[in-house]
C-alpha cells in the first residue's frame, strides 16, 4: 500500500436541534401551561489515535466528514435526541492543525488519545424554561447552535527514537536491515527507499529502540528537490540523528566531505530545530577500504570535514562496528530518559476528553 503521510479534510459538526414552543392541551385542563422540550445536541467529530492504523490513506479518498444535526424538541416535555458523534481513527503520531491558520489543534502521540476537532452545537431551549409567575404562557424558545466547521490538515510523524540521514545509497537501508528485523528494499541505484521504514533494534531482553529510515536527501532538498524533504518531518520526534556517509564511493569524482556538508546545510535550511538535534557521524562502507588504510582514511575525513562530535566507522553490509554503535545509542537514550525524569514538567499537559459510552457507540466513517 502506498505510504500516505498527509491529508487535508473538512469536518463539520452537527447543528443543535431547535427548542419547541408548545402548550399542554388536554380535556378539562384549559391552562396546561408550556411543555415544549429542548433540542438535542449536534454530533461532534472526534479524532482517536489507533496503533493498528499505519497511514492516512483513508483520508485521501474521503475528505468531507459531516456529523448529523440534533433533533428538534417537541411538545409534551419531549426533548430532541442528540446526534451520534463521528469518530475518525488516525495513526499514532498524527498532528492535526488548522489548514487556514496553521495553528496546531492536537498532537495525537499516544495510542487511544482522543480530541474533539469539531464540536457539535448545543440544542435550543423549549418554552418550558421561560415560564415565570408573571409569564405563564411563554412563547419564547431558542434555536440550536451551529456546529463547528473547519478545514484541517493531518500530518503523520512517525514515532522513532533514532533517525537516519544521508545521501541516496549511503547505506541507510542496509544499516537498518543489519541491526533490526526490518527489511527495506536495497539495490545498487539511488532512491530505492521511497517511504519511511521503521525498525526495532533489540539490544537486550528488556532494552530496545526504534530507528527510522527516510529517503535520501540531495542538494536542494530544502527547496523541494528529491524525495527526502517530504519525509523530514518524521525525524522531528527523534532524540538522535545518525548522519550516514559513504566513505568509499564507487565514483572517484564524488567527494564524501562535500556530500556530508551538503546534508547538514539542507537540514539547517529545512528546520533549525531539527538541525540542533544531537547528531552523530557514521562513516559507512569501511569494508571497501583496505584494512591497513581504514584508520588513516577515517582520520583524513574527520580532519577535512572538521567534525568534533561522536564518530563511528562501520560496515552495514558485514555488520562490522554495528553492535558497538547500537550499544552506544541505547546508552545515549537511557541517559536522555534519565535526565528527562529529573526535570519536573513545567506545565500540566492538556487532557483530552475520555471516550464516553455515547462516543464509543457513535457512528464511524
C-alpha positions in Angstrom: 0.0 0.0 0.0 1.3 3.5 -0.9 2.5 5.4 2.2 0.3 8.4 2.8 1.6 10.8 5.5 -0.5 13.9 5.0 -4.1 14.7 4.1 -6.4 17.8 4.0 -10.0 17.3 5.1 -13.1 19.3 6.0 -15.0 18.5 9.2 -18.4 19.9 10.1 -20.2 19.2 13.4 -23.9 18.9 13.6 -26.3 21.7 14.4 -28.2 21.6 17.7 -31.9 21.0 17.4 -34.3 23.9 18.0 -36.3 24.2 21.1 -40.1 23.8 20.9 -42.8 26.3 21.8 -45.7 24.1 22.8 -48.6 24.1 25.3 -50.3 21.3 27.2 -53.8 20.8 25.7 -56.0 18.2 27.4 -59.6 18.0 28.1 -60.6 19.6 31.4 -57.2 21.3 31.6 -57.8 24.7 30.0 -54.5 26.2 31.2 -52.0 23.4 31.0 -49.0 25.6 30.6 -45.9 25.4 28.4 -44.4 21.9 27.7 -42.0 22.5 24.8 -38.9 20.4 25.1 -35.2 21.3 24.3 -33.5 20.4 21.1 -30.8 17.7 21.0 -27.1 18.5 20.7 -25.4 18.1 17.3 -22.9 15.4 16.7 -19.2 16.2 17.2 -16.2 15.0 15.1 -13.6 13.2 17.3 -10.1 12.1 16.3 -8.7 9.0 18.0 -5.2 7.6 17.7 -5.2 4.0 16.8 -1.9 1.9 16.8 -3.5 -0.5 14.3 -3.5 2.1 11.5 -0.3 2.9 9.7 -1.2 5.6 7.1 -3.6 8.4 6.4 -4.8 6.8 3.2 -8.5 6.7 4.4 -8.5 10.5 4.3 -7.1 10.7 0.8 -10.2 9.2 -0.7 -12.8 10.7 1.6 -12.2 14.3 2.6 -15.5 15.6 3.9 -17.0 14.4 7.2 -20.3 15.8 8.4 -22.0 14.9 11.7 -25.8 14.8 11.9 -27.9 17.5 13.4 -29.7 17.1 16.7 -33.5 16.6 16.7 -35.8 19.4 17.4 -37.7 19.5 20.7 -41.4 18.5 20.8 -44.4 19.1 22.9 -45.3 17.0 26.0 -41.9 17.8 27.5 -40.2 15.7 24.8 -36.6 16.6 24.3 -34.9 16.1 20.9 -32.4 13.2 20.5 -28.8 14.1 20.4 -26.9 13.1 17.2 -24.2 10.4 17.2 -20.6 11.6 17.1 -18.3 10.7 14.2 -15.0 9.0 15.2 -12.0 9.4 12.9 -9.3 6.9 13.6 -5.8 8.0 12.7 -2.3 6.6 13.2 -0.4 7.2 16.4 1.8 10.3 15.8 -0.7 12.3 13.7 -0.6 16.0 14.2 -3.8 17.9 13.4 -3.5 21.6 12.5 -5.9 24.2 11.1 -5.4 24.4 7.3 -6.1 28.1 7.3 -4.1 29.5 10.2 -1.6 26.7 10.6 -2.3 26.5 14.3 -1.8 23.1 15.9 -5.1 21.7 17.1 -3.9 18.5 18.7 -0.9 16.1 18.5 -2.0 12.5 19.0 1.2 10.9 20.1 -0.3 8.1 22.3 -2.5 5.1 21.4 -6.1 5.8 22.4 -5.6 9.5 22.8 -8.6 11.4 21.5 -9.6 15.0 20.9 -12.8 16.8 19.7 -11.8 18.5 16.4 -15.2 19.9 15.6 -17.7 20.4 18.5 -21.4 19.9 17.9 -23.8 22.7 18.6 -25.9 22.9 21.7 -29.6 22.3 21.5 -32.1 25.2 21.8 -34.3 25.7 24.9 -38.0 24.9 24.8 -40.6 27.4 26.1 -41.0 25.5 29.4 -37.7 27.1 30.5 -39.3 30.6 30.1 -42.3 30.1 32.4 -42.4 32.6 35.3 -45.0 33.7 37.8 -45.8 36.7 35.5 -45.4 34.9 32.2 -47.4 31.7 32.4 -47.8 31.2 28.7 -44.4 32.0 27.2 -43.9 31.6 23.5 -40.2 32.1 23.6 -37.8 29.4 22.6 -34.3 29.4 21.3 -32.8 27.8 18.2 -29.9 25.3 18.3 -26.4 26.5 17.9 -24.5 25.8 14.7 -21.8 23.1 14.8 -18.1 24.0 14.2 -16.8 23.7 10.6 -13.1 23.8 9.8 -10.5 22.8 7.2 -7.9 20.6 8.9 -4.5 19.2 7.8 -3.4 15.8 9.1 0.4 15.2 9.2 1.8 11.8 10.3 5.1 12.0 12.1 6.4 8.5 12.8 7.4 7.8 16.4 11.1 6.8 16.4 13.9 7.3 18.8 16.7 7.5 16.2 16.6 8.9 12.6 18.9 8.2 9.7 20.2 10.9 7.4 22.3 10.7 4.3 22.6 10.9 0.6 21.0 8.2 -1.6 22.9 5.0 -1.5 24.7 6.0 1.7 23.7 2.6 3.1 20.8 3.6 5.4 18.5 0.8 4.4 21.4 -1.7 4.6 22.1 -0.4 8.1 18.6 -0.8 9.3 18.5 -4.3 7.9 21.7 -5.1 9.7 20.6 -4.0 13.2 16.8 -4.8 13.1 14.3 -7.2 11.6 13.1 -4.6 9.1 13.6 -5.5 5.5 13.6 -2.3 3.4 14.5 -2.6 -0.3 18.2 -2.5 -1.0 19.7 -2.0 -4.5 22.7 -0.5 -6.3 20.9 2.6 -7.5 19.7 5.7 -5.7 16.3 6.3 -4.3 15.5 2.7 -3.5 13.7 4.0 -0.4 10.5 5.8 -1.4 8.8 5.9 2.0 9.9 5.8 5.6 10.9 2.5 7.2 10.8 1.7 10.9 12.9 -1.0 12.6 13.1 -2.1 16.2 16.6 -2.6 17.4 16.7 -5.0 20.4 19.9 -4.5 22.4 18.9 -6.7 25.4 15.9 -8.6 26.6 14.3 -5.5 28.0 16.1 -2.8 26.0 15.2 -1.7 22.5 14.7 1.4 20.5 13.0 2.3 17.2 15.0 3.6 14.2 13.6 5.4 11.2 15.0 5.4 7.7 13.7 8.1 5.3 14.5 8.6 1.6 17.9 10.0 0.8 18.5 13.8 0.7 20.2 15.6 -2.2 21.4 19.1 -2.7 18.4 21.5 -2.9 16.2 19.2 -0.8 15.0 22.1 1.3 13.7 23.7 -1.8 11.9 20.6 -2.9 14.5 18.6 -4.9 14.4 14.8 -4.5 12.1 12.9 -2.1 13.7 13.2 1.4 12.4 16.6 2.2 8.8 15.3 2.1 9.6 13.0 5.0 12.0 15.1 7.1 9.0 15.8 9.4 9.3 12.2 10.6 12.6 13.0 12.2 11.1 15.7 14.4 10.2 13.4 17.2 13.6 11.6 17.3 16.1 12.0 20.1 19.2 11.4 18.0 20.1 11.7 14.3 22.6 9.4 12.6 24.3 11.0 9.6 25.5 8.2 7.4 28.3 9.0 4.9 29.6 6.7 2.2 33.3 7.0 2.9 34.3 4.9 -0.1 32.1 5.9 -3.1 32.5 4.0 -6.4 32.8 7.2 -8.3 36.2 8.8 -7.7 34.7 12.2 -8.6 32.4 12.1 -5.6 33.7 13.9 -2.5 32.3 12.4 0.7 33.2 15.6 2.7 31.2 17.8 0.3 28.2 15.4 0.4 28.3 15.4 4.3 28.3 19.2 4.4 25.5 19.3 1.8 23.3 17.2 4.0 23.9 19.3 7.1 23.2 22.5 5.2 19.9 21.1 3.8 18.9 20.1 7.3 19.6 23.6 8.6 17.6 25.2 5.7 14.7 23.0 6.4 14.3 23.3 10.1 16.6 25.0 12.6 15.2 22.9 15.5 15.9 19.7 13.6 19.4 21.0 12.8 20.1 21.5 16.5 19.2 17.9 17.5 22.1 15.7 18.7 23.7 14.2 15.6 26.4 11.5 15.2 28.6 11.0 12.2 28.5 7.4 10.9 31.2 6.6 8.3 29.8 3.6 6.4 31.2 1.0 3.9 34.6 0.6 5.5 34.6 -2.9 4.1 35.6 -1.4 0.8 38.8 0.1 2.2 41.9 -2.0 2.8 42.2 -2.8 6.5 45.5 -1.1 6.9 44.2 2.1 5.3 40.9 2.4 7.2 42.1 4.3 10.3 44.0 6.8 8.1 41.0 7.3 5.8 38.7 7.9 8.7 41.2 10.4 10.2 41.6 12.2 6.9 37.9 12.6 6.5 37.4 13.9 10.0 40.2 16.5 9.6 38.8 17.6 6.2 35.3 17.8 7.5 36.2 19.5 10.8 33.8 17.3 12.8 34.2 17.3 16.6 31.2 15.2 17.6 30.9 11.4 18.0 32.2 9.4 15.1 31.6 5.7 14.3 33.2 3.8 11.4 31.1 0.8 10.4 30.2 -1.6 7.6 26.5 -2.1 7.4 27.0 -4.8 4.9 29.3 -7.0 7.0 28.0 -5.7 10.4 31.4 -4.5 11.5 31.0 -1.9 14.2 27.2 -2.0 14.2 26.9 -3.8 17.5 29.1 -1.3 19.3 27.1 1.5 17.7 23.7 0.1 18.9 25.0 -0.2 22.4 26.2 3.4 22.3 22.8 4.6 21.1 21.0 2.6 23.8 23.3 4.2 26.4 22.6 7.7 25.0 18.8 7.1 25.0 18.9 5.8 28.6 20.8 8.8 29.7 18.3 11.2 27.9 15.4 9.4 29.6 17.1 9.7 33.0 17.7 13.5 32.5 14.1 14.0 31.4 12.9 12.2 34.6 14.9 14.5 36.7 13.3 17.7 35.2 9.8 18.2 36.6 7.2 19.2 33.9 6.7 23.0 33.7 3.1 22.8 32.8 0.3 20.2 33.2 -0.3 18.6 29.8 -3.7 19.2 28.3 -6.1 16.4 29.0 -8.3 15.2 26.2 -11.8 14.2 27.0 -12.2 10.4 27.6 -14.4 8.4 25.3 -17.8 8.0 26.8 -20.2 5.2 26.0 -22.1 7.6 23.8 -19.0 8.4 21.8 -17.8 4.7 21.6 -21.1 3.6 20.1 -21.3 6.6 17.8 -21.2 6.4 14.0 -17.8 5.7 12.4 -16.7 6.7 8.9 
